Amino acid sequence: MRKKHEIWCPVFVDHYTAGNDGVCSIVPKMKFIQDKDVSTIISEPCNYLDWFENKVIANTRVGVKFANYQPMVKEKDFQGTKKEFWDKINHLKTIKPTVQDVNEIGNVKIASSFYSGNKVYYIDTDWNVIGECGERISSVNEFSDTKSSDFYVSSSSFGAIIESGDSLFLLNGLGLNKMNEDFANYRVFPRAKFYSNHLHVIKDDCLSIKIFKINQNEKFTYNINEVLRT
């Protein structure tokens, strides 16, 4: 399992860290972070975090969990003074999320999950990729001998990037394809207006940048405008 996974979620103005100690949120009240700014929202070890709208999704050692937050108020829609708006925002930040477990959909046991645009996909214990209603969409049974704690999925507008062992794979409408990349680390930009079709692969001696053409009709791809904040 990765030692730590971090995301920044501008909707809640939180920074999240995940690892063997679970999932912690950090909401600094001042310039420097203090112990009181850090709170544990999920206690089980976690190897994947992502967010969409008012939900944070976490793949933990005991299954998939959603942390559901109160929706944030947009200043343009708020009826009141600027001070009242920020008082409301600060109040919403103090409300802890409710945590929802997703262990099964129908009779199908869930092993992990990932966001793709505004959709959530799940991977069941038979290594099928299924939709939110339990419909089978694809298969990744090539990883059937892999421990779920050593299997990571990152969403991107051109498909799902899967890390397993020392290899990277791309899952899209063409199926599952191994990418011939030696890497020390990598990054995708699922919500970047101008870089959502980029895969940046950090190697020992260079940075490799791959730019993909997006077919929005393919599986596991999406229009970046679906997830940009307005």
C-alpha positions as MATLAB code, in Angstrom:
seq = 'MRKKHEIWCPVFVDHYTAGNDGVCSIVPKMKFIQDKDVSTIISEPCNYLDWFENKVIANTRVGVKFANYQPMVKEKDFQGTKKEFWDKINHLKTIKPTVQDVNEIGNVKIASSFYSGNKVYYIDTDWNVIGECGERISSVNEFSDTKSSDFYVSSSSFGAIIESGDSLFLLNGLGLNKMNEDFANYRVFPRAKFYSNHLHVIKDDCLSIKIFKINQNEKFTYNINEVLRT';
ca = [
       0.000    0.000    0.000;
       1.224    3.489   -0.757;
       2.523    5.310    2.261;
       0.451    8.400    1.600;
      -1.982    9.826   -0.920;
      -2.925   13.505   -0.884;
      -5.591   15.620   -2.572;
      -6.690   19.216   -2.299;
     -10.410   19.815   -2.539;
     -11.273   23.484   -3.272;
     -14.993   22.849   -2.725;
     -14.434   22.330    1.004;
     -11.129   24.291    1.095;
      -9.611   21.162    2.651;
      -6.410   19.262    2.175;
      -6.698   15.494    2.628;
      -4.083   12.870    3.363;
      -4.596    9.110    3.229;
      -2.415    6.199    4.227;
      -2.052    3.507    6.856;
      -3.480    5.842    9.505;
      -6.693    6.420    7.557;
      -7.997    9.635    5.998;
      -7.400   13.009    7.635;
      -8.766   16.392    6.625;
      -6.854   19.595    7.243;
      -8.725   22.894    7.505;
      -6.279   25.575    8.694;
      -7.900   28.488   10.482;
      -4.739   30.598   10.261;
      -1.608   30.813    8.101;
       0.100   27.894    9.837;
      -1.470   24.486   10.439;
      -2.082   23.554   14.054;
      -2.955   20.182   15.581;
      -6.562   21.274   16.074;
      -6.887   21.857   12.308;
      -6.402   18.133   11.601;
      -9.231   15.641   12.056;
      -9.636   11.982   11.142;
     -12.711   11.318    9.009;
     -11.990    7.649    8.161;
      -9.881    5.480   10.436;
      -9.223    2.489    8.150;
      -6.026    2.372    6.008;
      -6.687    3.958    2.611;
      -4.795    3.883   -0.712;
      -6.979    6.107   -2.927;
      -8.838    9.414   -2.562;
     -10.808   11.562   -4.960;
     -13.709   13.993   -4.808;
     -16.634   15.295   -6.793;
     -19.136   17.951   -5.711;
     -19.699   17.382   -1.976;
     -18.352   13.810   -1.741;
     -14.905   12.416   -1.008;
     -14.417    8.808   -2.128;
     -11.926    6.538   -0.352;
     -10.768    3.008   -1.126;
      -9.918    1.506    2.238;
      -8.714   -1.868    3.404;
     -12.270   -2.739    4.438;
     -14.044   -1.422    1.340;
     -15.223    1.737   -0.407;
     -16.341    4.681    1.704;
     -17.905    8.024    0.816;
     -17.562   11.051    3.091;
     -20.626   13.180    2.360;
     -20.321   16.884    3.184;
     -22.903   19.608    3.397;
     -23.051   21.404    0.008;
     -21.076   24.635    0.026;
     -22.864   27.903   -0.661;
     -21.786   29.927   -3.699;
     -21.266   33.607   -3.011;
     -23.181   34.625   -6.153;
     -26.237   32.715   -4.899;
     -26.044   33.839   -1.270;
     -28.615   36.311    0.031;
     -26.852   38.403    2.650;
     -23.776   40.429    3.448;
     -20.197   39.346    2.759;
     -19.648   38.794    6.483;
     -22.767   36.625    6.712;
     -21.556   34.624    3.717;
     -18.195   33.834    5.306;
     -19.849   33.076    8.651;
     -21.977   30.536    6.788;
     -18.946   29.030    5.057;
     -17.024   28.741    8.331;
     -20.032   27.103    9.955;
     -20.350   24.545    7.159;
     -16.675   23.662    7.586;
     -17.312   22.687   11.207;
     -19.931   20.090   10.242;
     -18.322   16.661   10.029;
     -19.220   14.534    7.007;
     -21.414   11.467    7.211;
     -19.559    8.335    6.101;
     -21.301    5.868    3.816;
     -20.017    2.325    3.212;
     -20.412    0.753   -0.231;
     -19.628   -2.937    0.202;
     -22.155   -4.373   -2.235;
     -24.294   -3.312   -5.191;
     -27.121   -5.794   -5.483;
     -25.441   -9.119   -4.776;
     -22.078   -7.995   -6.142;
     -19.250   -7.435   -3.644;
     -17.242   -4.256   -4.239;
     -13.436   -4.145   -3.955;
     -12.565   -0.608   -5.083;
     -13.827    2.373   -7.054;
     -12.856    5.462   -9.013;
     -14.396    8.643  -10.375;
     -14.544    9.397  -14.084;
     -15.897   12.873  -14.665;
     -19.183   13.024  -12.787;
     -19.636    9.237  -12.722;
     -18.484    6.631  -10.211;
     -17.287    3.212  -11.344;
     -16.689    0.223   -9.110;
     -14.457   -2.825   -9.412;
     -15.996   -5.949   -7.938;
     -14.234   -8.904   -6.360;
     -14.355  -10.767   -9.705;
     -12.447   -7.872  -11.317;
     -15.355   -6.542  -13.350;
     -15.807   -2.782  -13.760;
     -19.430   -1.956  -13.013;
     -21.578    1.164  -12.992;
     -23.519    2.721  -10.147;
     -26.533    0.460  -10.788;
     -24.428   -2.712  -10.923;
     -24.269   -3.028  -14.722;
     -21.091   -4.683  -16.030;
     -19.102   -2.305  -18.251;
     -15.672   -3.872  -18.632;
     -13.244   -6.339  -17.089;
      -9.786   -6.032  -15.578;
      -9.315   -9.704  -14.708;
      -5.688   -9.402  -15.825;
      -5.133   -8.201  -12.243;
      -6.907  -11.134  -10.585;
      -3.685  -12.216   -8.842;
      -3.061   -8.678   -7.552;
      -3.835   -7.623   -4.005;
      -6.367   -4.800   -3.945;
      -3.969   -2.814   -1.736;
      -1.417   -2.894   -4.605;
      -3.887   -1.762   -7.272;
      -4.488    1.954   -7.897;
      -6.783    3.720  -10.358;
      -6.538    7.412  -11.312;
      -9.201    9.085  -13.431;
      -8.466   11.246  -16.445;
     -10.506   12.634  -19.319;
      -8.896   10.138  -21.725;
      -9.501    7.023  -19.608;
      -8.535    5.398  -16.323;
      -4.852    5.040  -15.471;
      -4.153    1.861  -13.505;
      -0.959    1.334  -11.532;
      -0.097   -2.235  -10.594;
       3.355   -3.213   -9.435;
       5.893   -1.453  -11.655;
       3.520   -1.034  -14.604;
       0.986    1.496  -15.871;
      -2.119    0.604  -17.872;
      -4.733    2.647  -19.725;
      -8.368    1.532  -19.539;
     -10.689    3.115  -22.104;
     -13.030    2.164  -24.947;
     -10.249    0.149  -26.586;
      -9.923   -2.058  -23.525;
      -6.961   -2.434  -21.205;
      -3.536   -1.625  -22.642;
      -0.166   -1.690  -20.933;
       1.901    1.447  -21.332;
       5.602    0.890  -21.928;
       6.786    3.331  -19.320;
       9.431    2.985  -16.642;
       8.398    5.437  -13.976;
       9.280    6.773  -10.570;
       5.974    8.622  -10.296;
       3.221    9.973  -12.530;
       0.385   12.466  -12.510;
      -2.889   13.090  -14.328;
      -4.982   16.262  -14.233;
      -8.656   15.222  -14.165;
      -9.994   18.753  -13.503;
      -7.472   20.937  -15.296;
      -9.005   23.009  -18.079;
      -5.928   22.865  -20.320;
      -4.119   19.693  -19.135;
      -6.887   17.142  -18.612;
      -5.616   15.076  -21.569;
      -2.030   14.957  -20.241;
      -0.200   12.097  -18.564;
       3.047   13.231  -16.933;
       5.427   10.369  -16.195;
       8.415   11.107  -13.977;
      11.380    8.899  -14.787;
      14.772    8.666  -13.130;
      16.347   11.055  -15.605;
      13.523   12.967  -17.316;
       9.881   13.956  -17.471;
       7.802   12.271  -20.181;
       4.589   14.061  -21.231;
       1.959   12.182  -23.190;
      -0.963   14.083  -24.763;
      -4.046   12.084  -25.723;
      -6.813   12.766  -28.186;
     -10.127   12.390  -26.354;
     -13.095   10.547  -27.805;
     -15.901   11.492  -25.432;
     -18.045    8.599  -26.669;
     -15.581    6.016  -25.367;
     -15.889    4.322  -21.993;
     -14.224    6.012  -19.013;
     -13.699    9.315  -20.841;
     -15.549   12.574  -20.184;
     -15.935   16.181  -21.215;
     -13.830   18.351  -18.918;
     -16.680   20.875  -18.735;
     -18.637   18.285  -16.724;
     -16.312   18.706  -13.765;
     -15.063   22.280  -13.991;
     -16.358   24.466  -11.175;
     -18.562   27.380  -12.179;
];
